[in-house]
């Protein structure tokens, strides 16, 4: 686990992006992480049942600098099922 990456508690559904939004802090910067590809209820259920696995995956993606052009991280629900 990379100590410079902190996944903040909780996740919220971002209606405008039709994605579950999880926030992380990496070297003092706020990183938005999004999970899409399913409806709100399904995304929240996936997060509730796999929270720690998702957080580990996000830490790896952040550590590997897999950011989009806006500096965000994206996952598809299919990657988690």
N, C-alpha and C positions, 0 to 999 in steps of 0.2 A: 504494500500500500504506500502510495506517495503522500508524505505528510504535507506537501505544499498544495494538495488538492483537498478541498472540503466540500462535500455534498451537503447542502442545506436540507433540513427536515421538511418533509411534506412535498406535495405536488398539487398543482392546480390545473384545471382545464382552461386552455387559452382558446376561447371561442373563435377569435379572428384567425387563428392558425389551424383550428380543428385538431389540436394536439395537446397532449399532456405536457406541461412545462415543469421542469425540475431545474433548480438553480444550484450552481456550484461556484466556489471561489477558487481561483487558480492564480497563485502569485499576486494576490491582492486585487485581481480583476474578477468581476461578476461574469460568469459564463451561463448563458441560457441553453438548456438541453431540452429537446423536444422529442416526444414519441408520438407518431401519427400512424394512420393506417387502420383505425378502428373507431367506433363511436365512443363517446365520453364514458359511458358505463363500463364498457369492455376495457378501455385504457386504465381506468381507476382500479378495476378488478385485477388486471395484470400487475399494476404497480403494487397493490396491496399484497399480492401473493408472492411477488418476486423482487421486492424492494431491494434487498441486499445484493442480489445478483445484478440487478439493473445498476445500482450504485457502483459496483465493482467494474462493470462494463464501461460506464461513463468515465470512471477514473482512468481506465486504460485508454479510451478514445481521447481524453483530454491530454494525458501524458504523451500520447502519440501525435498530438496536435492535429487531429482530424476535424478541424473547424471548417465551416463553410465561409463564403466571402464576407459574411456579417459577423463572423467570430462565434457562431453558434454550433452546437452539436445536434445531429439528427439521427434518430433511430426509427425503424419501422416496427410496428407491433409484430409482424411476422418473424422478425429476428428473435423475438422473445418467447414465442410459443413453441 
